[in-house]
């Protein structure tokens, strides 16, 4: 999947929410729009930006890649031609569209002995559900009818009904390669849709162009109601934030001075605060950083916007936790001119902390793509045939050439003369990881 976004930087910044105008209707119906405070504008911008990032991706997938709706794209195995690739799974993705009279049937193949999930997300980047044996233990595979919530279309009697909050959702499914890529590819291609005729599908909303380095400005308030109507939001305080957004949109219509003020607040306060927050995130230790607010964000509008900015379609931590390494244990940026060791004690190796699998992948910065090397080795994982040290510990070595002390099978080549980043993925983590009590071993420079 070609993501427009380039980093995986997530932060927890709680955004305040005042009590006035507690419903979108109240704000929209005001005869003389109130003048919003700077903080109201910042809050409304941050709230909408999370949705705009999803709309941008939908436009890219539908209008640029011509992916279409209700059509599965089976990504090539081991594909490294997009941002932040996970080389441990076979990916498939789709935009699913239903209406009140029609459901889409998803066929999930029988998969045993390897990780898989069909992740469904709404238009705000919130996870609706994951179809797998953990969430559907009685029916982990088979036919699933994806139905618009509140509707009652005709569906077969032998299907599992899954309600969707809006007429469009994103599916991102994964099948673990597990060293047998041919088998994984066969399973990947057994995910299929049954799509009835006559589904009414609205095209993606037309929005201004913007980039990660140059986010959208005050024009984000030009069509507030249309944007809010396009996808329901599960956030508990969604109505309060929507009321703020509508109020700012109404204020913008009062004249050029109002628009100028909004644009100024957005460019001088909202965007700088957002970009500053995206530079670092969550819990940090030993060179690694992690966010536990992914997939479902509660009322944290900033966390959701930044996750969508840096890692759209993030899953719930129960499925996957991502530890990002940008520095060594002394907080120095990682460099291909240095040699590093990540040494897991024998009682703390990653294999013991997951119920599925784990991996460490190395990327270039700032574009977050795999770093080419003679070995064509871009990651190491639990099926890489890693060898333990004499004391039972497990070391991963990083260097542009094989470090003298390294076990060859445990070496990840780095780019000489350039910086790089690491992502450690933990799939179906055990309780110590979920509780934040376990962290990857520190990234230590060795001489």
Residue pairs with C-beta under 8 A, 6 or more apart in sequence:
1 73
1 75
1 82
1 91
1 93
1 172
2 60
2 65
2 81
2 82
2 83
3 57
3 82
3 83
3 84
3 312
4 56
4 57
4 60
4 211
4 212
5 53
5 83
5 212
5 308
5 309
5 310
5 311
5 312
6 83
6 212
6 310
6 366
6 367
6 368
7 212
7 278
7 309
7 310
7 311
7 366
7 368
8 84
8 310
8 311
8 322
8 324
8 368
8 423
9 278
9 279
9 280
9 281
9 306
9 309
9 310
9 324
10 278
10 281
10 282
10 291
10 293
10 294
10 303
10 306
10 307
10 310
10 311
10 314
11 277
11 278
11 279
11 280
11 281
11 282
11 291
11 302
11 303
11 306
12 281
12 282
12 291
12 293
12 300
12 302
12 303
13 273
13 277
13 300
13 302
13 303
13 306
14 299
14 300
14 302
15 42
15 43
15 46
15 47
15 300
15 301
15 302
16 39
16 43
17 43
17 237
17 240
17 241
17 244
17 299
18 39
18 40
18 244
19 240
21 27
21 34
21 240
21 243
21 244
21 247
22 239
22 240
22 243
23 239
23 243
24 228
24 239
24 242
24 243
24 246
26 243
27 243
27 244
27 246
27 247
27 250
28 225
28 246
28 250
30 247
30 250
33 247
33 250
33 251
33 253
33 254
34 247
34 251
35 251
36 44
36 244
36 247
36 248
36 251
38 265
38 269
40 244
40 247
40 248
41 248
41 262
41 265
41 266
41 269
41 270
42 265
42 266
42 269
42 270
42 273
43 241
43 244
43 301
44 221
44 241
44 244
44 245
44 247
44 248
45 220
45 221
45 248
45 266
45 270
45 271
46 270
46 274
46 301
46 302
46 305
47 241
47 242
47 244
47 245
47 301
47 305
48 220
48 221
48 224
48 227
48 245
49 215
49 216
49 220
49 274
49 305
49 309
50 124
50 125
50 301
50 304
50 305
50 308
51 123
51 124
51 227
51 231
51 233
52 207
52 210
52 216
52 220
52 227
53 125
53 305
53 308
53 309
53 312
54 123
54 124
54 125
54 170
54 231
54 308
54 312
55 123
55 204
55 205
55 207
55 227
55 230
56 207
56 210
57 312
58 95
58 168
58 170
58 204
59 204
59 205
59 206
59 207
61 67
61 95
62 68
62 69
62 95
62 203
62 204
63 204
67 73
67 93
67 94
67 95
68 95
69 94
69 95
69 96
69 97
69 168
69 199
69 201
70 94
70 95
70 96
70 97
70 104
70 193
70 195
70 199
71 94
71 193
72 92
72 93
72 94
72 191
72 192
72 193
73 92
73 93
73 94
74 90
74 92
74 188
74 189
75 90
75 91
75 92
75 93
77 90
77 177
77 181
77 184
77 185
77 188
78 87
78 177
78 181
79 85
79 91
80 87
80 369
80 370
80 378
82 369
83 367
83 368
83 369
84 311
84 363
84 368
84 423
85 361
85 369
85 370
86 174
86 359
86 361
86 425
87 177
87 359
87 361
87 370
87 378
87 379
88 176
88 177
88 357
88 359
88 379
88 381
88 425
89 115
89 174
89 175
89 176
89 177
89 184
90 174
90 175
90 176
90 177
90 181
90 184
90 185
90 187
90 188
91 172
91 173
91 174
91 188
92 171
92 172
92 173
92 174
92 175
92 188
92 191
93 170
93 171
93 172
93 173
94 170
94 171
94 193
95 168
95 169
95 170
95 171
96 104
96 106
96 120
96 146
96 164
96 168
96 169
96 170
96 171
96 193
97 104
97 167
97 168
97 199
97 201
98 104
98 146
98 147
98 148
98 151
98 153
98 164
98 167
98 199
99 148
99 151
99 167
99 199
99 200
99 201
100 148
100 150
100 151
100 153
101 151
101 153
101 198
102 153
102 196
102 198
102 199
103 145
103 146
103 147
103 148
103 153
103 155
103 196
104 145
104 146
104 193
104 194
104 195
104 196
104 199
105 143
105 144
105 145
105 146
105 155
105 156
105 159
105 193
105 194
105 195
106 118
106 131
106 143
106 144
106 146
106 171
106 191
106 192
106 193
107 142
107 143
107 144
107 190
107 191
107 192
107 193
107 194
108 118
108 131
108 140
108 141
108 142
108 143
108 144
108 191
109 141
109 187
109 190
109 191
110 141
111 140
111 141
111 175
111 187
113 178
114 175
114 176
114 178
114 184
115 174
115 175
115 176
115 178
115 356
115 357
115 427
115 428
116 132
116 173
116 174
116 175
116 176
116 187
117 130
117 131
117 132
117 173
117 174
117 315
117 319
118 130
118 131
118 132
118 144
118 171
118 173
118 191
119 127
119 129
119 130
119 171
119 172
119 173
119 174
119 313
119 315
119 319
120 127
120 128
120 129
120 130
120 131
120 146
120 162
120 164
120 169
120 170
120 171
121 127
121 128
121 169
121 170
121 171
121 172
121 313
122 128
122 164
122 165
122 166
122 169
122 170
122 231
122 232
122 233
122 234
123 166
123 168
123 169
123 230
123 231
123 232
123 233
124 231
124 233
124 234
124 235
124 304
124 308
125 304
125 307
125 308
125 312
125 313
125 314
126 233
126 234
126 235
126 295
126 296
126 297
126 304
127 295
127 296
127 315
127 316
128 162
128 164
128 165
128 169
129 135
129 162
130 315
130 316
130 319
131 140
131 144
131 162
132 140
133 140
134 318
134 428
136 160
139 160
142 158
142 159
142 160
143 156
143 158
143 159
143 160
143 194
144 159
144 160
144 161
144 162
145 155
145 156
145 159
145 160
145 161
145 162
146 162
146 164
146 169
147 153
147 155
147 161
147 162
147 163
147 164
148 163
148 164
148 166
148 167
149 163
149 164
149 165
155 161
165 231
165 232
165 234
166 230
166 231
166 232
167 201
167 202
168 201
168 202
168 231
170 313
172 313
173 188
173 191
175 184
175 187
175 188
176 184
176 356
176 357
176 427
177 184
178 184
178 357
178 383
179 383
202 230
205 223
205 226
205 227
205 230
207 216
208 216
208 219
210 216
212 309
215 271
215 274
215 275
217 263
217 266
217 267
217 271
218 252
218 259
218 262
218 263
218 265
218 266
218 267
219 263
220 266
221 245
221 248
221 249
221 252
221 262
222 249
222 252
224 245
224 246
224 248
224 249
225 246
225 249
228 242
228 245
228 246
233 242
234 296
235 241
235 297
235 298
235 299
235 301
235 304
236 298
236 299
237 299
241 301
248 262
251 258
251 262
252 258
252 259
252 262
274 302
274 305
274 306
274 309
277 302
277 306
278 306
278 309
278 310
280 289
281 289
281 290
281 291
281 306
281 324
282 289
282 290
282 291
282 292
282 293
283 289
283 290
283 291
283 292
283 436
283 439
285 439
285 442
286 329
286 439
286 440
286 441
286 442
286 443
287 325
287 326
287 327
287 328
287 329
287 331
287 334
287 442
287 443
288 323
288 324
288 325
288 424
288 439
288 440
288 442
288 443
289 323
289 324
289 325
289 326
290 321
290 322
290 323
290 324
290 439
291 303
291 307
291 322
292 317
292 321
292 436
293 300
293 303
293 307
294 307
294 311
294 314
294 315
294 316
294 317
294 322
295 314
295 315
295 316
295 317
295 319
296 316
297 303
297 304
297 307
307 314
311 322
314 322
317 429
317 434
318 428
318 429
318 434
319 427
319 428
320 425
320 426
320 427
320 428
321 425
321 426
321 429
321 433
321 434
322 423
322 424
322 425
322 426
323 423
323 424
323 425
323 426
323 439
323 440
324 421
324 422
324 423
324 424
325 334
325 421
325 422
325 423
325 424
325 440
325 443
326 333
326 334
326 365
326 421
326 422
327 333
327 334
327 443
328 334
328 338
328 340
328 442
328 443
328 444
328 445
329 442
329 443
329 444
329 445
330 445
332 445
333 419
334 340
334 398
334 414
334 419
334 420
334 421
334 422
334 443
335 414
335 418
335 419
335 420
336 399
336 400
336 414
336 415
336 416
336 417
336 418
336 419
336 420
337 400
337 416
337 417
338 399
338 445
339 397
339 398
339 399
339 403
339 445
339 446
339 447
340 397
340 398
340 399
340 443
340 444
340 445
340 446
341 395
341 396
341 397
341 398
341 403
341 405
341 406
341 444
341 446
342 360
342 395
342 396
342 397
342 398
342 440
342 441
342 442
342 443
342 444
343 389
343 393
343 394
343 395
343 396
343 441
343 444
344 350
344 393
344 394
344 395
344 440
344 441
345 393
345 441
346 388
346 391
346 392
346 393
346 394
348 438
348 441
349 388
349 393
349 394
350 358
350 382
350 394
350 424
350 426
350 440
351 358
351 382
352 430
353 426
353 429
353 430
353 432
353 433
353 438
354 382
354 426
354 427
354 428
354 429
354 430
354 433
355 427
355 428
355 429
355 430
356 427
356 428
357 381
357 382
357 383
357 427
358 381
358 382
358 424
358 425
358 426
358 427
359 379
359 380
359 381
359 382
359 424
359 425
360 379
360 380
360 381
360 396
360 412
360 422
360 423
360 424
360 425
361 370
361 378
361 379
361 422
361 423
361 425
362 370
362 371
362 378
362 379
362 398
362 412
362 413
362 414
362 420
362 421
362 422
363 369
363 370
363 371
363 420
363 421
363 422
363 423
364 370
364 371
364 415
364 418
364 419
364 420
364 421
365 419
365 420
365 421
368 421
370 378
371 378
371 413
371 414
371 415
371 420
373 413
374 413
375 413
377 411
377 412
377 413
379 412
380 386
380 396
380 410
380 412
384 409
385 409
386 394
386 396
386 407
386 409
386 410
387 407
387 409
387 410
388 394
389 395
389 407
394 410
395 406
395 407
395 410
396 410
396 411
396 412
397 403
397 405
397 406
397 407
397 410
397 411
397 412
398 411
398 412
398 414
398 422
398 443
399 406
399 411
399 413
399 414
400 413
400 414
400 415
400 416
400 417
401 413
401 416
402 408
402 411
403 411
403 446
405 446
414 420
422 443
424 440
426 433
432 438
